[in-house]
């Protein structure tokens, strides 16, 4: 028995030896290992990044919606109007009892009386509103006094009434005034957001909304309300201090729990209770969820395309391994190993590199999310899903590697089909570019037929097919370039440039590797084209948002003000001098007339690309009329200015701050007399300061400031951001494809290393100088890279210029979206191409210099 098992065991050991030693044998070609690992890294990175990118878009939308929502409205909200003070404790206790079961803490109650027109202080009746809110004292600036039980009065009313601390209103029936706080003005701090209509004073003396007097505690509030003769409470609001959700999953969970709490409280209080309860943040959650789905559906086709490209790279690695290990493969087959076993050998050699590369790609997708993705957090389920998707791609890569090698072994050693030339000819003559062009046409038709987004749509509908239009246009250009390159190389045998041997040898090497050359060309064009298109459209949306909001507001912030400020009777507050300007607005002739001060306008207003030197042409009226900048000129636009005579245009502009693209004129205030300045109906302060600083300075100077507006809130940024986030993934795809193109070029050089080394060694023996040989390789790789750069960049830039206005979510507001100047991108692409060509040429020549001709000939 031992003699029978011994030889069999020995044969099995010899047969299993190469598979056990495969990882060490793979070290004989470190470049193949590197390419396999990097290809798996990129494939798993893109697969995982697509999931994380969509989830981060939802998280960024949640954060954006949280910024425009009152902080105490992230959870449930209970509001009652016309409340009997006696019912408040029972309602509050009911909410407090149910809150812990649904994950909410101590409720916060805010109570306000109606406007009380005859509250006596120091012998004078004042229009007053009494208020109380839990934690409200911490959000007020105390000018004088303490937190003792009693009332806090606004500084304006306190000074107007000439009171002192300890005074009691309503003939001594009210609690004492124990503190003086700085009155809240619009826009109030975010903490007061949900109470702004009741807690913010609008005027100093006998305000229409009432001077606000806050109680320091609930007992003092109820005592003051009863003593002041309040018929009841105008409003009682119960909210919670809830954490700001960071992801769609967190927001959905918080909203669900808030809804359950609202239902429990309603059921406990009974159907007869007048309770306005709900989950205000639920609308924001719906918007964030829809935004996440839109981005996910938009990048899904691109993610699938990127994964297919990565798998194609794995297949190329398998073919390269087969060619490099051909002698060993033939030896194993002659010893009885089947195709699957040889495929397993390829996995045994390259599997470690694939595994490490895939793990690294998955980790990088998580670590670099803040670099390539939207500025939001990905949810925990999305992170797990991204790992699962990347693992699935890694498994497919391993199976594909084994399958490619097994099929090649089966065809060559079992079917006797070595070349497969007929299949390649069929694949070549298939009109791939026509199919890509048809898909691009479908995307264009869907893009042009998309209705304009209205200003009321928080999340514009996104057509994923329309978003693929730029990518398929670039793919079409790449396939056409590859077709032309293939035909030119097929006819290159007629080229006769032996007087320039470096050029002739470069042409012959390109012709001898038509398949790798066309593959690298397609990937290179697709990489550079998608980079140019994605970067142009994404940057175009970012610039469009900045430009449109700047033109709409006219500065960083603005607020209307009183006529006395516009005429100069009352100067601007000291805090606004040097950073603000006052403009007037006239209408009446169908055109908007903007009255500006050229000196301060250029320093404080938003100018964009506007040349401020044009304002120097404005001035007093001349014989031809009032010098004016004509904006948005129309054929029927009247040159008459309302009450000022005719305009004498000194320049034509398409857009101008505040006017936008509407027909209008810009004139200098020096063209108006003091009487005409008085007749200007509307004056606005434009400032480069934040809105809170602008309104605070105007309020401190006792100047009205209605209709305040800032660039941050003038336009809904979400529609712009959705387009930008979608095409930022296109940029990531282009960057990954660029790395794949470089790897493909290096793989092609590595595959032909022995052939190039032998040919190079021979031509050096025949008298060619090493510099000429290097120049020949640079011509070879430079021609390929140059064609890819020219075709890809030109196509990508053109597609971005055509597509960017179509993706503009606010076409109703001038100017239209446009990509930025592509000069820097072109220079960067050329520099990268030069670096890659130099690297490939150096690798090719290095193999020649280190080769031994006799060993190459013997091999």
BELPEUR-V600775 format. One record per helix or strand of 2 or more residues. SS is the DSSP state (H for helix, E for strand). FROM is the first residue (numbers start at 1). TO is the last residue. If there is no record, write none. Layout:
SS|FROM|TO + SS|FROM|TO
//
This chain:
H|2|20 + H|22|67 + H|71|73 + E|77|83 + H|85|102 + E|107|113 + E|116|121 + E|124|133 + H|136|139 + E|142|145 + E|151|154 + H|155|161 + H|170|172 + E|176|181 + H|190|199 + E|211|215 + H|218|227 + E|233|240 + H|248|269 + E|276|278 + H|282|324 + H|326|334 + H|339|367 + H|369|372 + H|380|414 + H|421|429 + H|432|448 + H|464|467 + H|469|490 + H|492|494 + H|501|511 + H|514|553 + E|557|561 + H|563|567 + H|574|576 + E|580|586 + E|592|596 + H|598|604 + H|612|617 + E|625|631 + E|640|641 + E|645|653 + E|664|668 + H|669|671 + H|674|678 + E|682|687 + H|691|700 + E|709|710 + H|711|714 + H|718|751 + H|753|765 + H|770|803 + H|823|849 + H|853|858
//
